[in-house]
Amino acid sequence: MVDLSDVRFVKRIVVGSSNPNQMESEGQIEEARALLNRCLGDSPRGHLMATEKSFTILQIGEHQVVLQWICYHVGFMRRPAWLVD
């Protein structure tokens, strides 16, 4: 467990579609997964601080569509140089 007093930078990474009017493509979701893996694996190594999970059920005609996403909060002791917003 990381001491939260050492955390100086938090990166929020959303994996999935959080907006029904602007659906994420599979490529965008894969980019978010790759960023999460890099944040947790590369130097400086980030630590998972929290997660948010959400879903929405949409009715489109006769079909129900489940829109779900998960948000990861990754904390760092300093902002990584390779992390560009």
C-alpha positions in Angstrom: 0.0 0.0 0.0 1.3 3.4 -0.9 1.3 6.2 1.6 -1.2 8.9 0.3 1.0 11.7 1.7 3.6 10.8 -1.0 1.1 11.2 -3.9 1.6 14.5 -5.7 -0.1 13.7 -9.1 -3.2 11.6 -9.9 -4.1 10.5 -13.4 -7.8 9.6 -14.1 -8.2 7.0 -16.8 -11.6 6.0 -18.2 -11.9 2.7 -19.9 -15.2 2.2 -21.7 -17.9 4.6 -23.0 -19.2 7.1 -20.4 -21.3 9.1 -22.9 -24.1 7.5 -24.9 -24.0 10.4 -27.5 -20.2 9.8 -28.1 -19.4 6.1 -28.1 -15.8 5.0 -27.7 -14.4 2.9 -30.5 -12.6 -0.4 -29.7 -9.3 1.4 -30.6 -9.9 4.2 -28.1 -10.7 1.7 -25.4 -7.6 -0.3 -26.2 -5.5 3.0 -26.0 -7.0 3.6 -22.5 -6.0 0.1 -21.4 -2.5 0.5 -22.8 -2.1 3.8 -20.9 -3.4 2.2 -17.7 -0.9 -0.7 -18.1 1.9 1.8 -18.7 1.0 3.9 -15.6 1.1 0.7 -13.5 4.2 -0.8 -15.0 6.6 1.9 -16.2 8.9 4.1 -14.2 7.9 6.1 -12.2 5.4 3.4 -11.2 1.9 4.5 -10.3 -0.3 3.0 -7.7 -4.0 2.3 -8.1 -5.8 4.5 -5.6 -9.4 4.1 -6.4 -11.9 2.9 -9.1 -15.3 4.1 -10.2 -17.7 1.7 -11.9 -20.8 2.7 -13.7 -23.3 1.4 -16.2 -26.4 2.7 -17.9 -29.1 0.7 -19.6 -30.4 2.4 -22.8 -33.5 1.4 -24.7 -32.9 1.7 -28.5 -36.1 0.7 -30.3 -36.8 -2.9 -29.2 -33.3 -3.5 -27.9 -31.7 -2.8 -24.6 -28.0 -1.7 -24.7 -25.8 -1.7 -21.6 -23.3 1.1 -21.6 -20.6 0.5 -19.0 -17.3 2.1 -18.0 -14.7 1.9 -15.3 -12.5 4.8 -14.2 -9.1 4.2 -12.5 -7.3 6.8 -10.4 -3.6 6.2 -10.5 -1.4 8.1 -8.1 2.3 9.0 -8.7 4.9 10.6 -6.4 5.7 12.9 -9.3 4.2 13.5 -12.8 5.8 11.1 -15.3 7.7 12.8 -18.1 6.2 10.5 -20.7 2.6 11.3 -19.6 1.2 13.9 -22.0 -2.4 15.2 -21.7 
